[in-house]
Amino acid sequence: MLMAGNLALRRAAPADLNAVVAIQRAAYARNRTLLGVEPLPLLADYAEIFRDYEVWVTANGPITGVLILEPRPADLLIWSIATDPQAQQGGLGHAMLAAAETRARDLGLGTMRLYTGATLRHLIDWYGRNGYEIERTEPLSDRIIAHMVKHLDAGPSKVD
């Protein structure tokens, strides 16, 4: 279990695959319209994601949140953070960010990284309010990615 405040996350089991994919599709649907292309998390092979990454899901009741993490030698990458649209605006995203920080600390990692579409200002601003800053941008053939970083030893996390 991974805890952050009142939120309990458990490692996803193979039986959770369809629910995880459904949450990902629902959560990223809005971004498809804003980006004009398919969001990167929706291009993934989730059997590979389950094999290669840590997939965490809300532990109590139906799955309403998915947190996908990639622990690396120098940092913890938040590969995806997705909330069922019906559960958005209730603090679940903040709680999953806090859970990711807890996991990084548990692993002895002081740096968090993530990436998002550079045109998704609402997400860049939200991550910014939570202590992340743009480290660099990366142009791809069909979009620009904003790579963001947060150093955990820089002080307490800010939650809006």
Residue, then its C-alpha position, 0 to 999 in steps of 0.5 A: m500500500l502507498m498512503a498519502g493522507n486519507l488516500a490509499l493506493r495499491r499496486a494494480a493487479p493484472a485483473d485491473l488492466n481493463a479498468v486502468v485503460a478505461i480510466q486513462r482513456a476517460a481522463y485524457a479525452r479532454n487533452r486529445t481535443l486540446l492537443g489536436v493529437e492522441p495524448l502519449p499515454l493513450l498510445a501506450d501498450y498497457a501490458e508493457i506498462f504493467r510489466d515495466y512500471e509501477v501501476w498504482v490504483t485507488a484501493n477502496g471501492p471502484i478504481t477512480g485514480v491511476l498513478i503510473l511511476e517509473p523509478r529510475p536511478a536519479d529520479l522518479l518519473i510520474w509517467s501518468i496521473a489520471t483521475d476518473p472525470q467523475a472524481q475530478q475536482g475532489g482532491l484525488g489528483h493532489a493526493m496522488l501527487a503526494a503519494a508519488e512524493t512519498r514513493a520517491r522518498d521511500l526509494g531514497l530519491g529527491t527528484m521528481r519528473l513528469y512531462t505534459g503537452a506544452t499547450l496544456r497550460h492548465l496542467i502546467d499551471w497546476y503542476g507549477r502550483n504544486g512545486y514543479e517547474i519546466e526544466r526544458t521543452e522537447p519538440l516532437s514531430d507532432r507536438i511539444i512536450a514540457h518536461m517538468v521537475k520538482h526537487l523534494d529537498a527544496g522544501p515542503s510541497k505546496v498544495d492548492 
